[in-house]
Amino acid sequence: MKIQQTLALASISLIALAGCGSKASTKSGSSDSAPVEAARLDLTTPPSDAVTVKVFKGGYGDDFFIQAGKEYGEQHNVKVDVEGDPHMWDRLKPDFLAGNPPDCAWPGWGMDYWALVYDGQVEPMDKYLAMPAYGQTTGTWRDTFDPQLLKLGQYDGKQYLMPYHVNLNGWWYNKTVFTKHGWKPPKTVEELLALAPKMKAAGVAPLTYQGKYPYYMLYGFLYPWVISDGGLQAWNDCQNLKPGAWKSRSMLRAAQTIAQLRDAGCFMGGSLSLDHIQSETEFLKGKAGMIPCGTWLYSEMENAWPPGVEAEFMLPPVYANGKGDPTALMVAIEPFIIPSKAKNKDYGVDYFRYITSKDKALQFVEEKGTLMAIKGLEGAIYPPYLQKPAELFQNAKTKWHSEYRFWYPDLGKEAEKAMAALLADDITPEQFCDRLEAKAEETRNDPKIKKHKVD
């Protein structure tokens, strides 16, 4: 997860998306909870001091949030101090410990959100979501969000974490290289295996990857192929710590496919020692034709993007005979929170209502080039590099997540170590599965670990 100290759009530590559409995966908690009475914000009593908003300053910067604070302050005749920091989670940890948190916060990828929730540091949002959206008098604020994205922030039937922007995880292919050689991006694993020898013959490695950060390969290779083979339930069983799930037929097949690509020389030599910038640079140079990465690739590499090179987002190839939905897409968010001990809580909530209004959400899309958790933005103008991701997002029947590594960090670390060992040919696919099943069993049987469930 340390990769995101430099990641432009910082998606790896995101709270990953539960499904929307016909096949859904959901987080613990329920959107079907009993109705709650809408909150009544006290915005008539001026705050005793400035309303404080702290945001992660990554690839999106902090200028949008600072300007929104000025606008909101002028509308309500209050002072709003918005501050961004690339390591905001480190700045906020002592504030939470001291009982002096901000009124609204986007801590960023380095914050353990669930530890804050368990510790009572995060305000439940249900009564606020029952209010109308900012500037509206009818309907509810809740109804303006993608409901499956909201489910990601639920625990014990309450809403704690609030989605804002959305990142997609998948593959990218070097369109310039593919066009030059007349290749088509593979839609199936079988097509990938057939294309690989042609790519190698042309001096292009089929794939590279961010070897120093194995979760890229978990997100880009293993989990999509588990879902492709066995359907979404096969993956949900793993996250739910179901006995045997981590050594299921689908998990083994996915691990075997990775080993098959490794043994066939489909991965660029030396990839295991590369970080994200190094591997993505080699990909853009045309040394490798494809790479697993999220929609932040363009913004991350914008300053190093070679002139005339085109790259396009794609779904990971699926098994031709797989049970899973071929449109399945991994989507992820980084949440905002309202601290339970905030001094100006109502103003903090209302500031977040303001930046999630339709006009401000559209502005964020068009200024920052990202997808949003807010509904009704179909008319948004996406930059060229985001048009394909937006199309895939719109057409995906299954949107899935990987959250177990945030719930169960030790299991997540073991998965990363095992993936690195598999890629290095230090263990077999069977040993890979046995290793993770053993760690899942240890996690399942530890009564001190709070358990989550994906439905």
C-alpha positions as CSV (number, residue, x, y, z in Angstrom):
1,M,0.0,0.0,0.0
2,K,3.0,2.3,0.3
3,I,2.9,2.8,-3.4
4,Q,0.3,5.4,-3.1
5,Q,2.7,7.9,-1.5
6,T,3.3,8.7,-5.2
7,L,0.2,7.4,-6.9
8,A,-1.7,10.3,-8.5
9,L,-5.1,9.0,-8.0
10,A,-4.3,6.7,-5.1
11,S,-6.7,3.9,-5.6
12,I,-5.1,0.9,-4.0
13,S,-6.1,1.7,-0.5
14,L,-9.5,2.5,-1.6
15,I,-12.6,1.0,-0.1
16,A,-13.5,-1.1,-3.0
17,L,-16.9,-1.2,-4.7
18,A,-19.7,-3.5,-3.9
19,G,-21.8,-4.6,-6.9
20,C,-24.5,-2.7,-8.6
21,G,-26.6,-4.0,-11.4
22,S,-28.1,-7.5,-11.7
23,K,-25.3,-9.2,-9.8
24,A,-24.1,-7.4,-6.6
25,S,-21.7,-7.9,-3.9
26,T,-22.3,-5.8,-0.8
27,K,-20.6,-4.9,2.4
28,S,-21.6,-5.7,5.9
29,G,-24.6,-3.6,6.9
30,S,-27.8,-3.2,5.0
31,S,-29.5,-0.5,2.9
32,D,-32.8,-2.0,4.0
33,S,-32.5,-0.8,7.5
34,A,-35.6,0.8,9.2
35,P,-36.2,4.4,8.1
36,V,-34.6,7.0,10.3
37,E,-35.8,10.5,11.1
38,A,-34.1,13.1,9.0
39,A,-31.6,15.4,10.8
40,R,-32.2,19.1,11.2
41,L,-29.0,20.9,10.7
42,D,-28.4,24.0,12.9
43,L,-26.9,26.4,10.4
44,T,-28.3,29.5,12.0
45,T,-25.9,29.6,14.9
46,P,-22.5,30.7,13.6
47,P,-19.6,28.3,14.6
48,S,-17.4,29.5,17.4
49,D,-14.4,29.1,15.1
50,A,-13.7,28.2,11.5
51,V,-15.3,25.1,10.0
52,T,-12.3,22.8,9.3
53,V,-12.0,20.4,6.3
54,K,-8.9,18.2,5.9
55,V,-8.4,16.4,2.5
56,F,-5.8,14.1,1.0
57,K,-3.7,16.0,-1.5
58,G,-3.0,13.4,-4.2
59,G,-3.5,13.4,-7.9
60,Y,-6.7,15.5,-7.6
61,G,-4.9,18.2,-5.6
62,D,-6.8,20.3,-3.1
63,D,-7.8,23.3,-5.2
64,F,-11.3,22.1,-5.9
65,F,-12.0,21.6,-2.2
66,I,-10.5,24.9,-1.2
67,Q,-12.5,26.8,-3.7
68,A,-15.7,24.9,-2.6
69,G,-14.9,26.0,0.9
70,K,-14.8,29.6,-0.2
71,E,-18.0,29.3,-2.0
72,Y,-19.8,27.5,0.8
73,G,-18.4,30.1,3.3
74,E,-19.8,33.0,1.3
75,Q,-23.2,31.3,1.0
76,H,-23.5,30.7,4.8
77,N,-21.4,33.6,6.0
78,V,-18.9,31.3,7.8
79,K,-15.2,30.8,7.6
80,V,-14.2,27.5,6.1
81,D,-10.5,26.4,6.4
82,V,-9.7,23.7,3.9
83,E,-6.3,22.1,4.1
84,G,-4.7,19.4,1.9
85,D,-1.7,17.2,2.6
86,P,-0.2,14.3,0.7
87,H,0.0,12.4,4.1
88,M,-3.2,13.7,5.6
89,W,-3.8,10.4,7.5
90,D,-0.6,11.0,9.5
91,R,-1.7,14.6,10.2
92,L,-5.1,13.4,11.4
93,K,-4.2,10.5,13.7
94,P,-3.0,12.7,16.6
95,D,-6.1,14.9,16.2
96,F,-8.4,11.9,16.6
97,L,-6.4,10.7,19.6
98,A,-6.6,14.2,21.2
99,G,-10.3,14.5,20.5
100,N,-9.8,17.4,18.2
101,P,-10.7,16.1,14.7
102,P,-11.8,18.3,11.8
103,D,-15.4,18.8,10.9
104,C,-15.2,16.9,7.6
105,A,-12.3,14.8,6.4
106,W,-11.0,12.8,3.5
107,P,-8.0,11.2,5.2
108,G,-6.7,9.4,2.2
109,W,-5.4,5.9,1.5
110,G,-3.2,5.6,4.6
111,M,-6.0,5.8,7.2
112,D,-7.4,2.7,8.8
113,Y,-11.0,3.8,8.4
114,W,-12.5,0.7,10.1
115,A,-10.4,1.1,13.2
116,L,-11.9,4.6,13.5
117,V,-15.4,3.2,13.1
118,Y,-14.8,0.5,15.7
119,D,-13.5,3.1,18.1
120,G,-16.6,5.3,17.7
121,Q,-14.7,8.1,16.0
122,V,-16.9,8.3,12.9
123,E,-20.4,9.8,12.9
124,P,-23.2,7.6,11.5
125,M,-24.7,9.4,8.5
126,D,-28.1,7.8,8.2
127,K,-30.1,10.7,9.7
128,Y,-28.3,13.1,7.4
129,L,-28.8,11.0,4.3
130,A,-32.6,11.1,5.1
131,M,-32.5,14.9,4.5
132,P,-32.9,16.4,1.0
133,A,-29.7,16.9,-1.0
134,Y,-28.0,20.3,-0.9
135,G,-30.2,23.0,-2.4
136,Q,-33.2,20.7,-2.7
137,T,-36.5,20.6,-0.7
138,T,-37.7,17.1,-1.7
139,G,-36.3,13.7,-2.0
140,T,-33.4,12.4,0.1
141,W,-29.6,13.0,-0.1
142,R,-29.2,9.2,0.0
143,D,-31.1,8.8,-3.3
144,T,-28.5,10.9,-5.1
145,F,-25.7,8.3,-4.5
146,D,-25.2,5.0,-6.2
147,P,-26.8,2.7,-3.6
148,Q,-24.2,0.0,-4.0
149,L,-21.4,2.5,-3.4
150,L,-23.1,3.5,-0.2
151,K,-23.1,-0.1,1.0
152,L,-19.4,-0.1,1.1
153,G,-19.4,2.3,4.0
154,Q,-21.9,0.4,6.1
155,Y,-21.3,-1.6,9.3
156,D,-23.8,-3.1,11.6
157,G,-26.6,-1.6,9.6
158,K,-25.3,2.0,9.8
159,Q,-23.7,4.3,7.2
160,Y,-20.3,5.5,8.3
161,L,-18.1,6.0,5.2
162,M,-19.2,8.3,2.4
163,P,-18.2,7.7,-1.3
164,Y,-17.1,10.5,-3.5
165,H,-15.0,9.8,-6.6
166,V,-14.7,6.4,-8.2
167,N,-11.7,4.6,-9.7
168,L,-11.8,1.4,-11.8
169,N,-9.2,-1.4,-11.8
170,G,-8.4,-3.4,-14.9
171,W,-5.7,-3.5,-17.6
172,W,-4.3,-1.0,-20.1
173,Y,-3.0,-1.9,-23.5
174,N,-0.6,0.1,-25.6
175,K,-2.8,1.1,-28.4
176,T,0.0,2.5,-30.5
177,V,1.9,-0.8,-30.4
178,F,-1.2,-2.9,-31.0
179,T,-2.2,-0.7,-34.0
180,K,1.3,-0.9,-35.5
181,H,1.2,-4.7,-35.5
182,G,-2.4,-5.2,-36.3
183,W,-3.2,-6.8,-33.0
184,K,-6.5,-6.7,-31.1
185,P,-6.7,-6.6,-27.3
186,P,-7.6,-10.0,-26.1
187,K,-11.0,-10.5,-24.6
188,T,-10.4,-14.0,-23.4
189,V,-7.6,-15.8,-21.7
190,E,-7.5,-18.1,-24.7
191,E,-7.0,-15.1,-27.0
192,L,-4.3,-13.9,-24.7
193,L,-2.4,-17.1,-24.9
194,A,-2.8,-17.2,-28.7
195,L,-1.6,-13.6,-29.1
196,A,1.4,-13.9,-26.7
197,P,3.7,-15.8,-29.1
198,K,3.1,-13.2,-31.8
199,M,3.9,-10.4,-29.4
200,K,7.1,-12.0,-28.2
201,A,8.1,-12.7,-31.8
202,A,7.8,-8.9,-32.5
203,G,10.0,-8.2,-29.5
204,V,7.2,-7.0,-27.3
205,A,6.5,-8.7,-23.9
206,P,2.8,-9.4,-23.6
207,L,2.6,-8.1,-20.0
208,T,4.5,-6.3,-17.3
209,Y,3.4,-5.6,-13.8
210,Q,4.3,-3.6,-10.6
211,G,6.3,-6.4,-9.0
212,K,7.2,-4.5,-5.8
213,Y,3.5,-4.1,-5.0
214,P,1.9,-7.6,-5.5
215,Y,-1.7,-6.4,-4.9
216,Y,-1.6,-5.0,-8.4
217,M,-1.3,-8.6,-9.6
218,L,-4.0,-9.8,-7.2
219,Y,-6.4,-7.2,-8.5
220,G,-5.4,-7.5,-12.1
221,F,-4.9,-11.3,-12.5
222,L,-6.0,-13.5,-9.6
223,Y,-9.3,-12.1,-8.5
224,P,-10.8,-11.4,-11.9
225,W,-10.0,-14.9,-13.0
226,V,-11.5,-16.4,-9.8
227,I,-14.7,-14.5,-10.7
228,S,-14.5,-15.4,-14.4
229,D,-14.2,-19.1,-13.6
230,G,-16.6,-19.5,-10.7
231,G,-18.8,-16.4,-10.7
232,L,-18.9,-13.6,-8.2
233,Q,-19.9,-16.0,-5.4
234,A,-16.5,-17.8,-5.7
235,W,-14.8,-14.5,-4.8
236,N,-17.3,-13.5,-2.2
237,D,-16.8,-16.8,-0.4
238,C,-13.1,-15.9,-0.1
239,Q,-13.8,-12.5,1.4
240,N,-16.4,-14.2,3.8
241,L,-13.7,-16.6,4.9
242,K,-15.8,-19.6,3.9
243,P,-14.0,-22.8,4.6
244,G,-12.2,-24.1,1.5
245,A,-12.8,-20.9,-0.6
246,W,-9.2,-20.0,-0.9
247,K,-8.3,-23.4,-2.4
248,S,-11.5,-23.8,-4.5
249,R,-11.4,-24.9,-8.1
250,S,-11.7,-21.3,-9.2
251,M,-8.9,-20.1,-7.1
252,L,-6.6,-22.9,-8.2
253,R,-7.4,-22.3,-11.9
254,A,-6.6,-18.6,-11.5
255,A,-3.3,-19.4,-9.9
256,Q,-2.5,-22.0,-12.5
257,T,-3.2,-19.4,-15.3
258,I,-0.7,-17.0,-13.7
259,A,1.9,-19.8,-13.5
260,Q,1.1,-20.7,-17.1
261,L,1.7,-17.1,-18.3
262,R,4.9,-17.1,-16.2
263,D,6.2,-20.3,-17.7
264,A,5.4,-19.2,-21.2
265,G,7.5,-16.1,-20.8
266,C,4.5,-13.8,-21.1
267,F,5.7,-11.4,-18.4
268,M,8.5,-8.9,-19.2
269,G,11.8,-10.0,-17.7
270,G,12.6,-8.2,-14.4
271,S,9.0,-7.2,-13.8
272,L,9.1,-8.6,-10.3
273,S,11.7,-6.0,-9.2
274,L,9.9,-3.0,-10.7
275,D,7.8,-0.4,-8.9
276,H,4.7,1.2,-10.4
277,I,6.5,4.1,-12.2
278,Q,9.2,1.8,-13.6
279,S,6.7,-0.8,-15.0
280,E,4.3,1.8,-16.3
281,T,7.2,3.6,-18.0
282,E,8.3,0.4,-19.8
283,F,4.7,-0.2,-20.8
284,L,4.5,3.3,-22.4
285,K,7.8,2.7,-24.2
286,G,6.3,-0.3,-25.9
287,K,8.5,-2.8,-24.1
288,A,5.3,-4.5,-22.9
289,G,1.9,-4.5,-24.5
290,M,-0.4,-4.7,-21.5
291,I,-0.3,-3.9,-17.8
292,P,-2.7,-4.2,-14.9
293,C,-3.5,-0.8,-13.5
294,G,-6.4,1.5,-12.6
295,T,-7.9,4.5,-14.2
296,W,-5.3,6.8,-12.5
297,L,-2.6,5.7,-15.0
298,Y,-2.9,8.7,-17.2
299,S,-2.7,11.3,-14.4
300,E,0.1,9.4,-12.7
301,M,2.2,9.2,-15.9
302,E,1.1,12.4,-17.6
303,N,4.4,14.2,-17.2
304,A,6.3,11.1,-18.5
305,W,3.9,10.1,-21.3
306,P,5.8,9.7,-24.6
307,P,4.5,12.0,-27.4
308,G,2.3,10.2,-29.8
309,V,1.7,7.1,-27.6
310,E,-1.9,6.0,-27.0
311,A,-3.1,3.6,-24.4
312,E,-6.6,2.4,-23.6
313,F,-8.2,0.9,-20.6
314,M,-9.6,-2.7,-21.0
315,L,-11.2,-5.4,-18.9
316,P,-8.9,-8.3,-17.9
317,P,-9.4,-11.2,-20.4
318,V,-11.9,-13.8,-19.1
319,Y,-12.2,-17.6,-19.5
320,A,-14.2,-18.5,-22.6
321,N,-16.0,-21.2,-20.6
322,G,-16.2,-19.3,-17.3
323,K,-19.3,-18.9,-15.2
324,G,-18.7,-15.3,-14.4
325,D,-20.1,-12.2,-16.0
326,P,-17.6,-11.1,-18.8
327,T,-18.5,-7.4,-18.1
328,A,-17.5,-7.7,-14.4
329,L,-15.5,-4.7,-13.3
330,M,-13.6,-3.9,-10.1
331,V,-14.4,-0.4,-8.8
332,A,-13.1,1.4,-5.8
333,I,-13.6,4.6,-3.7
334,E,-11.8,6.6,-1.1
335,P,-14.4,7.8,1.5
336,F,-15.0,11.0,3.3
337,I,-16.0,10.9,6.9
338,I,-17.6,13.1,9.5
339,P,-15.8,12.7,12.8
340,S,-18.1,12.0,15.7
341,K,-16.2,14.6,17.9
342,A,-16.2,17.3,15.4
343,K,-16.9,20.8,16.9
344,N,-19.0,22.0,13.9
345,K,-20.5,18.7,12.8
346,D,-23.5,20.1,11.1
347,Y,-21.4,22.5,9.0
348,G,-19.0,19.6,8.2
349,V,-22.0,17.5,7.0
350,D,-23.4,20.5,5.0
351,Y,-20.0,21.2,3.3
352,F,-20.0,17.6,2.1
353,R,-23.6,17.9,0.9
354,Y,-22.4,20.9,-1.0
355,I,-19.6,19.2,-2.9
356,T,-21.9,16.2,-3.6
357,S,-24.5,18.4,-5.2
358,K,-25.0,17.6,-8.9
359,D,-23.4,20.8,-10.1
360,K,-20.3,20.4,-8.0
361,A,-20.0,16.7,-8.8
362,L,-20.2,17.5,-12.5
363,Q,-17.5,20.2,-12.0
364,F,-15.2,17.7,-10.3
365,V,-15.7,15.2,-13.1
366,E,-14.7,17.7,-15.8
367,E,-11.9,19.4,-13.9
368,K,-10.3,16.2,-12.4
369,G,-11.2,13.5,-14.9
370,T,-12.8,10.9,-12.8
371,L,-16.0,9.0,-12.3
372,M,-18.3,9.9,-9.4
373,A,-20.5,8.1,-6.8
374,I,-23.2,10.7,-7.5
375,K,-26.1,9.7,-9.8
376,G,-27.4,11.7,-12.7
377,L,-24.2,12.8,-14.2
378,E,-24.7,11.2,-17.6
379,G,-24.0,14.4,-19.4
380,A,-20.6,14.8,-18.0
381,I,-17.8,15.5,-20.5
382,Y,-15.0,13.0,-19.9
383,P,-11.4,13.4,-21.1
384,P,-10.4,11.0,-23.9
385,Y,-8.5,8.6,-21.6
386,L,-11.6,8.2,-19.4
387,Q,-14.2,7.6,-22.1
388,K,-13.5,3.9,-22.4
389,P,-13.6,3.4,-18.6
390,A,-16.8,5.4,-18.4
391,E,-18.3,3.1,-21.1
392,L,-17.3,-0.1,-19.3
393,F,-18.6,1.3,-16.0
394,Q,-21.9,2.1,-17.6
395,N,-22.2,-1.4,-19.2
396,A,-20.9,-3.5,-16.4
397,K,-23.6,-5.9,-15.1
398,T,-21.4,-6.9,-12.2
399,K,-19.2,-4.5,-10.2
400,W,-17.1,-6.1,-7.5
401,H,-14.7,-5.2,-4.8
402,S,-11.8,-6.5,-2.7
403,E,-12.1,-5.3,0.8
404,Y,-10.9,-8.3,2.9
405,R,-7.3,-6.8,3.0
406,F,-8.7,-3.8,4.9
407,W,-10.8,-6.0,7.2
408,Y,-8.1,-8.6,7.7
409,P,-4.7,-7.0,7.1
410,D,-2.7,-10.1,7.9
411,L,-4.5,-12.2,5.3
412,G,-4.0,-9.4,2.8
413,K,-0.3,-9.4,3.5
414,E,-0.1,-13.1,3.2
415,A,-1.9,-13.0,-0.2
416,E,0.7,-10.4,-1.4
417,K,3.6,-12.5,-0.3
418,A,2.2,-15.7,-1.8
419,M,1.5,-13.8,-5.1
420,A,5.2,-12.7,-5.2
421,A,6.3,-16.2,-4.5
422,L,4.1,-17.6,-7.3
423,L,5.4,-15.2,-9.8
424,A,8.9,-16.0,-8.8
425,D,8.2,-19.7,-9.3
426,D,9.0,-20.4,-5.6
427,I,5.7,-22.1,-5.0
428,T,3.2,-24.1,-7.0
429,P,-0.4,-23.0,-7.6
430,E,-1.5,-25.7,-5.2
431,Q,0.9,-24.4,-2.5
432,F,-0.3,-20.9,-3.2
433,C,-3.9,-21.9,-2.4
434,D,-3.0,-24.0,0.6
435,R,-1.0,-21.1,2.0
436,L,-3.9,-18.7,1.7
437,E,-6.5,-21.2,3.0
438,A,-4.4,-21.7,6.1
439,K,-4.3,-18.0,6.7
440,A,-8.0,-17.6,6.1
441,E,-8.7,-20.4,8.6
442,E,-6.5,-18.7,11.2
443,T,-8.3,-15.4,10.6
444,R,-11.7,-17.1,10.8
445,N,-11.0,-18.7,14.1
446,D,-9.5,-15.6,15.8
447,P,-12.3,-14.3,18.0
448,K,-10.5,-11.0,18.5
449,I,-10.9,-10.1,14.8
450,K,-14.2,-8.4,13.9
451,K,-15.8,-10.2,11.0
452,H,-17.5,-8.7,7.9
453,K,-19.7,-10.3,5.4
454,V,-20.3,-9.8,1.7
455,D,-23.8,-10.8,0.6
